[in-house]
Every structure is written in C-alpha cells, then in structure tokens.
Amino acid sequence: MKKARLLIAVLVCSVMMLGIGYAWWNDTLTVSGTVETGKFDVNFIRT
C-alpha cells in the first residue's frame, strides 16, 4: 500500500513538472497573421 501511494505521488509530480516545462517553453511562442473577410453577394432570380 505504501509503495502504491509513493508511485502515485511520483507520477503526479512528474505530470506537474511536464506541465510546468511545457508552459515555460510555450510562453515565448508568438503567432501573428492576417485575417480578411470577403464579400457575399446574393442574387434572387424568379423562375
């Protein structure tokens, strides 16, 4: 039982460290771009 608790604690700490490392690495990422809208012309034709 003690080994299982220790294993769970180690796994939780490992996942936390992975999250912190990813957040620190991802913090310097800059994304820039341009978004443009187009025209939407609708014509109704009688048939």
Contacts in CASP RR format, 6 or more apart in sequence:
PFRMAT RR
TARGET T0000
AUTHOR 0000-0000-0000
METHOD contacts of the structure
MODEL  1
MKKARLLIAVLVCSVMMLGIGYAWWNDTLTVSGTVETGKFDVNFIRT
END
